[in-house]
Amino acid sequence: MAETYFDVTGQDFDEKVLSAPQMVLVNFSTDKVGACLIQKPEFEAISKEYEGRVMFARLDTDTNSTITSQWNVDGVPTIIFFKSGREINRIKGIIMRDRLRRQIEGALLAN
């Protein structure tokens, strides 16, 4: 069974996210911002619901500034949906589980 929630860095971003065989949601966040701490358990919990269908990753923006800049992330938390090496959706700010679920379902239907 594939791992559905993992940490990603600038060094393995291309391999784990852009080359992934399925959609990957990347939570660009830091443990130093309260909003990110609120988002983290929501993101982790929903990753279990979509096991086998969608992969979920966390990128620490404090230690991965190059990849954060490359994807124009200017605030945290930001969740970017990737499919086939490209961005297909972006959510800035806190998003709770029910709304995130609707966004994921919409992305799965569209792609």
Summary of the structure (lengths in Angstrom):
residues: 111
radius of gyration: 12.6
end to end distance: 22.7
largest distance: 34.7
contacts: 327
relative contact order: 0.23
helix: 38%
strand: 26%
